[in-house]
């Protein structure tokens, strides 16, 4: 039963990632009174952690006084990394806006390996893909522009050509050009809806820091785009609010949330004793991410009579796999400078087809990956014998200078030799694989904690194929391939968790309909990664946002699937 004095709005949106921000903006444009509840805080340009001290506090665990950006979930056999902040996953993703391959929207009969039910098609999402790309101002990496690093993009292009694989520069949600020019550090003109942070943004600085927060604001993250536009249209955006429970009221929904205060940061907090605030609404939209949304549904399922038994099913890591290439070389045997810290995190993508579209197995993508400049120093430092030798030589030279009468005050060459050639880091690039793994994971509660029964073993053939392609690419780059270090512990790390409240054509096939509404519970919607009934294959952000755009359009038009 709803509390009599509770604040009431048309729609409450839980989460501000690709599902929540897109939905909130569209509903507000349609005249709805919308409140967005985001557990994390705001991150304006220049506020992301960079120093060791800042990075040590940049994690999410409120009970331990940590209210940072990175939320690390650990399960048996794998780990997941997601974001906690206004803008959700857009704050730490690599900007790629690829559309899901048309033939990968499958409707498998039960019993088929990798059984999936996609009640939407590429044609259903096409206009919504267009709209999201426009709003996120997608551009392709301009690597042939003077002043832009060409290393990784060109290397991947040439290697893919020799292997007979498709290669492209994918659309990126990054601003490379402003006022008719393409160059770093140009002032980005404000859009008509303004910016929620009120700070100047500049074009991409080519620093490889996309995944740890863009300090310049050149990433067109959701806070700079959809959420700023939503704010302009009157959406009440409340950060630092974590939803704990919800239940139907007969005429709508009641939501209870707690507030995480900045003063709590840095000290243990009894989060169970935080006093909840109550909101009521006609419509409740869950967009707290795959882990967050599924956890909320599992925690509150006793209030949701008749919920599909598929709640918690179809979990997938979107086939995520990490590999590393070291010591890439030119044809002449010189170290090839891949410029991994001098470009956006991802510049290009190689596509390996599926049996559905001409391939010989489950399809996937392999993308190059950059990293922040300070990682170059870590790579150089990892060459312990080389560093030790250079240090000894430098010490010897300095001691010799002190012991001989000949003055030698210009010591640039000695310092240069101490630092080394930089070849250890120049020829390095991570490789990111993602694709159609088998979505057979099951999410459930173990006590009050989320647990996931999933193993990469059922997708071993798929992961071996991705690994093999990475090794072939490393060979073409004349480098050494090293698998994900976590694989030594037989663990997969995913940054693209999907499933848990999958869409379907009926409660026998999914938890929600093709517009995101929970079967049997009018007014309750799921519009984030939890809604996906299987791997997207490509980077999931654009498809999740397009699905949310389609759902919001259906809400405003009063459309849902008819299910008896």
C-alpha positions in Angstrom: 0.0 0.0 0.0 1.3 3.4 -0.9 2.3 5.8 1.9 -0.3 8.7 2.0 2.3 11.5 2.1 4.7 10.1 -0.4 5.7 12.3 -3.4 4.1 11.1 -6.6 5.3 11.4 -10.2 4.4 9.9 -13.5 7.6 7.8 -13.9 10.5 6.8 -11.8 13.6 5.6 -13.7 16.2 3.6 -11.6 19.6 4.1 -13.1 21.1 6.5 -15.6 23.0 4.3 -18.0 22.1 3.6 -21.7 18.6 2.4 -20.8 17.7 4.9 -18.1 18.9 8.1 -19.6 17.4 7.4 -23.0 14.0 6.5 -21.4 14.0 9.5 -19.1 14.8 12.0 -21.9 12.1 10.6 -24.2 9.4 10.4 -21.6 10.1 14.0 -20.5 9.9 15.1 -24.1 6.5 13.5 -24.2 5.3 15.6 -21.2 5.9 13.1 -18.4 7.0 14.0 -14.9 10.1 11.9 -14.5 12.5 11.3 -11.6 15.8 9.6 -12.2 17.4 7.8 -9.2 21.1 7.2 -9.6 23.2 5.6 -6.8 26.5 7.1 -7.9 27.6 10.7 -8.0 28.2 13.3 -10.8 31.5 13.3 -12.6 32.1 16.6 -14.4 35.1 17.0 -16.6 38.4 17.0 -14.6 36.9 15.1 -11.7 38.0 11.6 -12.5 40.6 9.8 -10.4 44.2 9.8 -11.6 46.6 9.7 -8.7 47.3 6.5 -6.9 45.5 7.9 -3.8 42.4 8.9 -5.9 42.3 5.6 -7.7 42.4 3.6 -4.5 39.2 5.4 -3.5 37.5 5.1 -6.9 35.5 1.9 -6.2 32.0 1.3 -5.1 31.3 -0.3 -1.7 29.3 2.1 0.5 29.5 -0.1 3.6 33.3 0.5 3.5 33.0 4.2 2.8 33.7 3.8 -0.9 31.4 5.8 -3.2 33.6 5.7 -6.3 33.1 5.0 -10.0 34.1 1.3 -10.4 31.8 -1.4 -9.1 33.6 -4.8 -9.2 31.5 -7.9 -8.9 33.2 -11.3 -8.3 31.5 -14.6 -8.9 32.8 -18.2 -9.2 34.7 -18.4 -12.5 34.4 -14.8 -13.6 34.3 -11.2 -12.5 32.3 -8.2 -13.8 33.2 -4.5 -13.9 30.4 -1.9 -14.1 30.0 1.8 -13.3 28.4 3.7 -10.5 27.9 7.3 -11.5 25.6 9.7 -13.3 25.8 8.4 -16.9 26.3 4.8 -15.9 28.4 2.6 -18.1 29.0 5.5 -20.6 31.5 6.9 -18.1 33.9 3.9 -18.5 33.1 2.3 -21.9 35.2 2.6 -25.0 32.7 4.7 -27.0 31.9 2.1 -29.7 28.5 2.4 -31.3 28.2 -0.7 -33.4 24.8 -2.1 -34.4 23.9 -5.8 -33.7 24.3 -7.9 -36.8 21.0 -8.4 -38.6 21.2 -12.2 -38.7 22.2 -12.5 -35.0 18.6 -11.6 -33.9 17.7 -15.3 -33.6 14.6 -17.1 -32.6 15.9 -20.5 -31.6 13.7 -23.4 -30.7 14.2 -24.8 -27.2 17.1 -27.3 -27.0 19.3 -25.6 -29.5 22.8 -24.8 -28.3 22.8 -21.2 -27.1 19.0 -21.1 -27.2 17.9 -17.5 -27.6 14.6 -15.7 -28.3 14.9 -12.2 -29.8 11.3 -10.9 -30.3 12.7 -7.8 -31.9 14.6 -7.6 -35.2 17.2 -5.3 -36.7 14.4 -3.6 -38.7 12.5 -2.9 -35.5 15.5 -1.2 -34.0 16.9 0.5 -37.1 15.2 3.9 -36.7 16.1 3.9 -33.0 19.7 3.1 -33.8 19.6 6.2 -36.1 18.2 8.4 -33.3 20.7 7.3 -30.7 23.7 7.8 -33.1 22.4 11.3 -33.8 22.0 12.1 -30.1 25.4 10.7 -29.2 27.0 12.5 -32.2 28.9 9.5 -33.5 32.1 10.1 -35.4 34.7 7.7 -36.8 38.3 7.9 -35.6 40.0 10.3 -38.1 43.4 8.5 -38.0 44.5 9.8 -41.4 44.2 13.4 -40.1 47.6 15.1 -39.5 48.4 15.0 -35.8 46.4 11.8 -35.1 48.2 8.6 -34.3 47.9 6.0 -37.0 49.7 3.1 -35.3 47.0 0.7 -34.1 44.3 1.5 -36.7 46.7 1.0 -39.6 48.3 -2.1 -38.0 44.9 -3.7 -37.5 43.7 -2.8 -41.0 46.8 -4.3 -42.6 46.7 -7.5 -40.4 43.0 -8.0 -41.1 43.6 -7.7 -44.9 46.3 -10.3 -44.9 44.0 -12.7 -42.9 41.0 -12.0 -45.2 38.9 -10.5 -42.3 36.5 -7.6 -42.3 37.9 -4.4 -40.8 36.3 -1.0 -40.1 36.5 2.2 -38.2 33.4 1.9 -36.0 31.3 4.9 -35.0 32.5 6.4 -31.7 30.7 8.6 -29.3 33.6 11.0 -29.2 34.0 14.6 -30.5 37.1 14.9 -32.7 36.2 18.0 -34.6 34.7 21.4 -33.7 33.9 24.5 -35.7 34.9 22.9 -38.9 38.4 21.7 -37.7 39.7 18.3 -36.6 42.3 18.7 -33.8 42.7 18.0 -30.1 41.7 20.5 -27.4 39.3 22.6 -29.5 36.4 24.1 -27.6 33.1 22.1 -28.2 30.1 24.4 -28.8 27.3 23.9 -26.3 24.2 22.1 -27.6 20.9 23.9 -27.5 19.9 22.0 -24.3 23.1 23.1 -22.5 25.2 20.9 -20.2 24.3 19.6 -16.8 27.8 20.2 -15.5 28.1 23.8 -16.7 31.8 23.3 -17.7 33.6 23.7 -21.0 34.3 20.6 -23.0 37.1 20.2 -25.6 37.8 17.7 -28.4 39.6 14.4 -28.0 43.2 14.7 -26.6 44.2 11.2 -27.8 45.2 10.1 -24.3 43.8 6.6 -24.1 41.9 7.4 -20.9 38.3 6.7 -22.1 37.8 3.7 -19.8 38.8 5.6 -16.6 36.8 8.7 -17.2 37.3 11.5 -19.8 38.8 14.5 -18.2 38.2 16.8 -21.2 34.6 16.0 -21.8 35.3 14.9 -25.4 33.4 11.6 -24.8 29.8 12.2 -25.6 28.8 10.4 -22.4 25.2 10.3 -21.3 25.6 13.1 -18.8 26.7 15.4 -21.6 23.9 14.3 -23.9 20.7 12.5 -22.9 20.8 13.5 -19.2 21.6 17.1 -20.0 18.7 17.2 -22.5 16.5 15.4 -19.9 17.4 18.0 -17.3 16.5 20.7 -19.9 13.1 19.1 -20.3 12.5 19.1 -16.5 13.6 15.7 -15.4 14.4 15.6 -11.7 17.8 13.9 -11.6 18.8 12.7 -8.1 22.3 11.2 -7.8 23.5 9.5 -4.7 20.2 7.6 -4.4 20.2 3.8 -4.3 16.8 2.0 -4.6 16.3 -0.8 -2.1 12.7 -2.0 -2.7 9.6 -1.5 -4.8 6.1 -3.0 -4.9 2.8 -2.5 -6.8 0.2 -0.3 -5.1 -2.8 -1.2 -7.2 -2.8 2.1 -9.1 1.0 2.2 -9.7 4.2 1.6 -7.9 5.9 2.5 -4.6 9.7 2.9 -4.5 12.0 3.2 -1.5 15.5 4.5 -1.8 18.4 5.5 0.5 20.8 8.5 0.1 24.5 8.1 0.1 26.0 11.4 1.5 29.4 12.7 0.6 30.2 13.0 4.3 30.0 9.2 4.6 32.9 8.7 2.1 36.1 7.4 3.6 34.5 5.8 6.7 32.5 2.5 7.3 28.8 3.0 7.2 26.0 0.8 8.5 24.1 1.0 5.2 21.3 -1.2 6.4 20.3 1.5 8.9 20.1 4.3 6.3 16.6 5.8 6.5 14.6 5.2 3.2 12.7 7.8 1.3 9.5 6.8 -0.5 8.3 7.8 -4.0 5.1 6.6 -5.8 4.6 6.6 -9.5 2.4 5.4 -12.2 5.2 3.7 -14.0 8.5 2.2 -12.8 11.4 1.7 -15.2 14.3 -0.5 -14.0 17.6 0.4 -15.7 20.2 -0.3 -13.0 22.3 -2.5 -15.2 22.3 -6.2 -15.7 23.5 -7.0 -12.1 21.6 -4.2 -10.4 18.2 -4.7 -12.2 18.2 -8.4 -11.8 19.2 -8.2 -8.2 16.3 -5.7 -7.5 13.8 -8.0 -9.2 15.1 -11.1 -7.3 15.1 -9.1 -4.0 11.5 -7.9 -4.5 10.0 -10.8 -6.5 7.7 -11.8 -3.6 5.7 -8.7 -4.4 5.5 -9.6 -8.0 3.0 -12.5 -8.3 3.1 -14.5 -11.5 6.6 -13.4 -12.5 8.1 -15.5 -15.3 10.2 -18.4 -14.0 12.9 -17.2 -16.4 13.9 -14.4 -14.0 17.6 -14.7 -13.6 18.1 -16.8 -16.8 20.0 -16.2 -20.0 23.0 -14.5 -18.4 25.9 -13.9 -20.8 29.2 -12.0 -20.7 28.7 -11.0 -24.4 31.7 -13.2 -25.2 34.2 -10.8 -23.6 37.9 -12.0 -23.8 41.1 -10.0 -23.4 44.4 -10.7 -25.0 47.7 -8.8 -25.3 50.2 -8.3 -28.1 53.8 -7.5 -27.1 56.9 -6.6 -29.1 55.1 -5.8 -32.4 57.7 -5.2 -35.2 58.0 -3.6 -38.6 59.0 -5.8 -41.5 62.6 -4.7 -41.0 62.7 -6.0 -37.5 62.3 -2.6 -35.8 59.8 -2.1 -33.0 56.5 -1.0 -34.4 55.1 2.0 -32.5 51.4 1.1 -32.1 50.6 4.3 -30.2 48.4 2.6 -27.7 48.4 5.6 -25.4 48.0 8.2 -28.1 44.5 7.6 -29.4 41.0 6.7 -28.0 40.8 3.3 -26.3 39.3 1.6 -29.4 40.0 2.8 -32.9 39.0 -0.1 -35.2 37.2 -3.4 -35.2 37.6 -6.7 -37.0 34.6 -8.9 -37.6 34.6 -12.7 -37.8 31.3 -13.9 -39.3 28.9 -16.4 -37.7 27.5 -19.6 -39.3 24.3 -17.5 -39.7 26.1 -15.2 -42.1 28.7 -17.2 -43.9 31.1 -18.2 -41.1 31.9 -21.5 -39.5 31.1 -20.9 -35.9 29.7 -18.4 -33.5 30.6 -14.9 -34.7 32.6 -12.3 -32.9 34.6 -9.0 -33.0 38.2 -8.3 -32.1 39.1 -4.7 -31.4 42.3 -2.9 -30.7 42.5 -1.2 -27.3 44.5 1.7 -26.0 45.3 2.7 -22.4 46.4 5.7 -20.4 49.9 7.0 -20.8 51.0 6.0 -17.3 50.5 2.4 -18.3 53.4 2.8 -20.7 55.6 3.5 -17.7 54.3 0.3 -16.0 55.1 -1.8 -19.1 58.6 -0.4 -19.2 59.1 -1.1 -15.5 58.0 -4.7 -16.0 61.2 -5.3 -18.0 63.1 -5.9 -14.7 66.4 -7.1 -16.2 66.5 -4.2 -18.7 65.6 -1.6 -16.1 68.2 -3.0 -13.7 70.9 -2.9 -16.3 70.2 0.7 -17.3 70.1 1.8 -13.6 73.5 0.2 -13.0 75.0 1.8 -16.1 73.6 5.2 -15.0 74.9 4.9 -11.5 78.3 3.9 -12.8 78.3 7.0 -15.1 77.3 9.4 -12.3 79.9 7.9 -9.9 82.6 8.2 -12.6 81.7 11.8 -13.2 82.2 12.5 -9.5 85.5 10.7 -9.3 87.2 12.2 -12.4 88.4 15.8 -12.8 86.9 16.3 -16.2 83.6 18.3 -15.8 80.5 16.8 -17.5 77.4 18.8 -16.7 75.3 18.0 -19.8 74.1 14.5 -19.1 71.1 14.2 -21.4 72.4 11.1 -23.1 72.9 9.4 -19.8 69.3 10.2 -18.7 68.1 9.0 -22.0 69.8 5.7 -21.6 68.4 5.4 -18.1 64.9 5.8 -19.4 65.6 3.3 -22.2 64.3 3.2 -25.8 60.6 2.8 -24.8 60.4 -0.2 -27.1 58.8 -2.4 -24.5 55.7 -0.2 -24.4 55.7 1.0 -28.0 55.0 -2.4 -29.5 52.1 -3.3 -27.1 48.4 -3.3 -27.7 45.6 -5.1 -25.9 43.0 -6.9 -28.0 39.3 -7.0 -27.0 37.2 -9.9 -28.1 33.4 -10.0 -27.8 30.7 -12.0 -29.6 28.1 -14.8 -29.4 29.0 -16.9 -26.4 26.3 -19.2 -25.0 23.9 -17.4 -22.6 23.3 -20.3 -20.2 24.1 -18.5 -16.9 21.6 -18.3 -14.1 21.4 -15.5 -11.6 19.9 -16.1 -8.2 20.1 -14.9 -4.6 22.4 -16.7 -2.1 21.1 -15.3 1.1 20.9 -11.6 0.4 23.7 -11.6 -2.1 23.6 -12.0 -5.9 25.1 -15.2 -7.2 25.6 -16.4 -10.8 26.0 -20.0 -11.9 27.9 -19.5 -15.2 31.1 -21.0 -16.6 33.0 -20.3 -19.8 33.4 -24.0 -20.3 30.1 -24.3 -22.2 31.4 -21.6 -24.6 34.9 -23.1 -24.8 34.8 -23.6 -28.6 33.8 -20.0 -29.0 36.5 -18.7 -26.7 39.2 -20.9 -28.3 38.2 -19.4 -31.7 38.5 -15.8 -30.5 41.9 -16.7 -28.8 43.1 -18.2 -32.1 42.2 -15.1 -34.1 44.0 -12.9 -31.6 47.1 -15.1 -32.0 46.9 -14.8 -35.7 46.7 -11.1 -35.4 49.7 -11.0 -33.1 51.6 -13.1 -35.6 50.7 -10.7 -38.4 51.9 -7.9 -36.3 55.2 -9.8 -35.7 54.6 -9.7 -32.0 54.2 -12.1 -29.1 50.6 -13.0 -27.9 49.8 -13.3 -24.3 46.3 -14.3 -23.0 44.4 -12.4 -20.4 46.4 -12.8 -17.1 43.2 -13.7 -15.3 42.9 -16.7 -17.5 45.7 -18.2 -15.5 43.2 -18.4 -12.7 40.6 -19.8 -15.1 38.6 -16.6 -14.8 36.9 -14.4 -17.4 36.4 -10.7 -16.8 33.4 -9.2 -18.5 32.5 -5.5 -18.9 29.4 -6.4 -20.8 27.1 -8.5 -18.6 23.8 -9.2 -20.2 20.5 -11.0 -19.3 18.6 -11.9 -16.2 15.3 -10.4 -17.2 15.3 -11.4 -20.9 12.7 -10.3 -23.4 10.5 -12.9 -25.1 7.1 -13.3 -26.8 5.4 -14.7 -23.7 6.2 -15.5 -20.0 7.3 -19.0 -21.2 10.1 -17.3 -23.3 11.0 -14.3 -21.2 10.4 -12.0 -18.3 9.5 -8.9 -20.4 7.8 -8.3 -23.7 9.5 -6.8 -26.8 8.9 -3.2 -25.4 10.4 -4.0 -22.0 7.2 -4.3 -20.0 7.2 -7.1 -17.4 4.6 -9.8 -18.2 1.7 -9.6 -15.9 2.8 -6.3 -14.3 1.6 -3.3 -16.3 3.7 -0.2 -15.7 6.9 -2.1 -14.7 9.6 -2.0 -17.4 13.2 -3.2 -17.8 15.2 -1.3 -20.4 18.9 -2.1 -19.8 21.3 -5.0 -20.4 19.2 -7.3 -18.2 16.6 -7.2 -21.0 18.8 -8.9 -23.6 18.0 -12.6 -24.2 21.5 -13.4 -25.3 24.7 -11.9 -26.4 24.6 -8.9 -28.7 27.9 -9.8 -30.2 29.1 -6.3 -31.0 29.6 -3.7 -28.2 26.2 -3.7 -26.5 25.7 0.0 -25.7 24.0 1.1 -28.9 21.6 -1.8 -29.0 20.6 -1.3 -25.3 20.0 2.4 -26.0 18.1 1.7 -29.2 15.9 -0.8 -27.3 15.2 1.8 -24.6 14.4 4.4 -27.2 11.9 1.9 -28.8 10.4 1.2 -25.3 10.0 4.9 -24.5 8.3 5.5 -27.8 5.9 2.6 -27.1 5.1 3.9 -23.6 4.2 7.3 -25.0 2.0 5.7 -27.7 0.4 3.2 -25.3 1.7 0.1 -27.1 2.8 -3.2 -25.6 2.7 -6.8 -26.8 -0.6 -8.5 -26.5 -0.1 -11.7 -24.5 -3.0 -13.8 -23.4 
